[in-house]
């Protein structure tokens, strides 16, 4: 597929898109939340993938290389549309608390729905750190923020998720006991 894309083969380009677009679309949705914007980002991202495929050095996975382009496109979209309002709490920026989340088994859809309820700045850092696996240093570079700001945003995201999980547990308990 890569060789075909290097030769501008439409069938190879289509094969790359069809193989990787579902996963990459999920990434776009995770960052921006709405399907129309996610589709736009996906298309822009794949245009970059196909235009820059000669820069793929074959040192890592092709999917990982595509993922990085898609994440960067999502971040560019968020920056341009000013959806990322980052807050810094200097008291919590120096340390990263370890929250004990509610001990329950969740379906992936439930967890994604909770993450999507986070404010955009929290959600973006949480996605980059907890899901994509970037370090705070890498996040800071990608987003043009201070490393401590990244740590603070993650801390706040975790606290917010903890609160959402507790509310969810209370609602589930009320439904089972009939007290609504």
HELIX and SHEET records of a PDB file:
HELIX    1   1 UNK A    2  UNK A    6  1                                   5    
HELIX    2   2 UNK A   10  UNK A   32  1                                  23    
HELIX    3   3 UNK A   35  UNK A   51  1                                  17    
HELIX    4   4 UNK A   53  UNK A   55  5                                   3    
HELIX    5   5 UNK A   62  UNK A   80  1                                  19    
HELIX    6   6 UNK A   90  UNK A   93  1                                   4    
HELIX    7   7 UNK A  108  UNK A  116  1                                   9    
HELIX    8   8 UNK A  120  UNK A  126  1                                   7    
HELIX    9   9 UNK A  127  UNK A  131  3                                   5    
HELIX   10  10 UNK A  136  UNK A  143  1                                   8    
HELIX   11  11 UNK A  147  UNK A  177  1                                  31    
END                                                                             
